[in-house]
């Protein structure tokens, strides 16, 4: 599915910082973050784990994971305790990182065309097109302004929202197993990705 194949660009776009970049506009955040992640990916002096450590640290700087978690849980967020909200936000951020690590590492010089940005109050959208293997994929990045900087909280690829996708998946789990069941499910998913990554590293060694 194209949605899953190219969600890695969400992470590629929103993970970096460069001096003298204008974060007061959404496009400034998007363009800057692209350059920094790609620079890390192309740095042959870094080992696999060192490269990922740098990218992962920047991911947490560029994402508004609490806002994302609130949108994903929807009405369940209001019912959850503050401890449940905190725990879910922590697990969800780890899950996003683990899920798309392999996709970020699979970057192969895809081109990004920046089309336009729309700003309404503290919300912004940056419209781009990803060129991959001759295929054009429209990708819209949704950002939220916090103080004087913009942070990512959703991506829409060919009309499909990352947040809506997870909301549907997690809502079904909460309905059947409750919040405890959802927490356990996410932890299991994170553990599987960690085990797969360890297996890949061992295979490379």
ChimeraX attribute file (.defattr): number of C-alpha atoms within 10 A of each C-alpha:
attribute: neighborCount
match mode: 1-to-1
recipient: residues
	/A:1	5
	/A:2	10
	/A:3	17
	/A:4	11
	/A:5	10
	/A:6	18
	/A:7	20
	/A:8	21
	/A:9	20
	/A:10	24
	/A:11	27
	/A:12	25
	/A:13	23
	/A:14	28
	/A:15	27
	/A:16	28
	/A:17	20
	/A:18	12
	/A:19	6
	/A:20	7
	/A:21	13
	/A:22	16
	/A:23	19
	/A:24	14
	/A:25	19
	/A:26	25
	/A:27	23
	/A:28	15
	/A:29	26
	/A:30	27
	/A:31	20
	/A:32	21
	/A:33	24
	/A:34	20
	/A:35	16
	/A:36	19
	/A:37	26
	/A:38	18
	/A:39	12
	/A:40	17
	/A:41	20
	/A:42	13
	/A:43	11
	/A:44	10
	/A:45	9
	/A:46	13
	/A:47	10
	/A:48	12
	/A:49	10
	/A:50	12
	/A:51	18
	/A:52	19
	/A:53	12
	/A:54	16
	/A:55	23
	/A:56	19
	/A:57	12
	/A:58	20
	/A:59	25
	/A:60	16
	/A:61	15
	/A:62	23
	/A:63	21
	/A:64	21
	/A:65	22
	/A:66	17
	/A:67	15
	/A:68	19
	/A:69	23
	/A:70	18
	/A:71	18
	/A:72	22
	/A:73	23
	/A:74	14
	/A:75	11
	/A:76	17
	/A:77	16
	/A:78	11
	/A:79	12
	/A:80	14
	/A:81	11
	/A:82	11
	/A:83	9
	/A:84	15
	/A:85	20
	/A:86	14
	/A:87	12
	/A:88	25
	/A:89	19
	/A:90	14
	/A:91	19
	/A:92	21
	/A:93	19
	/A:94	17
	/A:95	19
	/A:96	15
	/A:97	21
	/A:98	20
	/A:99	18
	/A:100	21
	/A:101	19
	/A:102	15
	/A:103	17
	/A:104	22
	/A:105	14
	/A:106	11
	/A:107	14
	/A:108	12
	/A:109	11
	/A:110	11
	/A:111	12
	/A:112	19
	/A:113	13
	/A:114	16
	/A:115	12
	/A:116	11
	/A:117	16
	/A:118	14
	/A:119	15
	/A:120	8
	/A:121	8
	/A:122	13
	/A:123	16
	/A:124	21
	/A:125	21
	/A:126	23
	/A:127	18
	/A:128	20
	/A:129	18
	/A:130	19
	/A:131	15
	/A:132	14
	/A:133	10
	/A:134	8
	/A:135	9
	/A:136	15
	/A:137	17
	/A:138	17
	/A:139	26
	/A:140	24
	/A:141	23
	/A:142	22
	/A:143	28
	/A:144	22
	/A:145	19
	/A:146	12
	/A:147	8
	/A:148	10
	/A:149	17
	/A:150	27
	/A:151	24
	/A:152	28
	/A:153	23
	/A:154	23
	/A:155	23
	/A:156	20
	/A:157	23
	/A:158	14
	/A:159	11
	/A:160	14
	/A:161	19
	/A:162	19
	/A:163	18
	/A:164	17
	/A:165	12
	/A:166	14
	/A:167	17
	/A:168	12
	/A:169	11
	/A:170	20
	/A:171	19
	/A:172	12
	/A:173	16
	/A:174	16
	/A:175	12
	/A:176	10
	/A:177	14
	/A:178	14
	/A:179	21
	/A:180	12
	/A:181	15
	/A:182	19
	/A:183	19
	/A:184	13
	/A:185	15
	/A:186	17
	/A:187	16
	/A:188	13
	/A:189	16
	/A:190	20
	/A:191	14
	/A:192	14
	/A:193	18
	/A:194	15
	/A:195	12
	/A:196	14
	/A:197	15
	/A:198	12
	/A:199	12
	/A:200	12
	/A:201	12
	/A:202	9
	/A:203	8
	/A:204	7
	/A:205	6
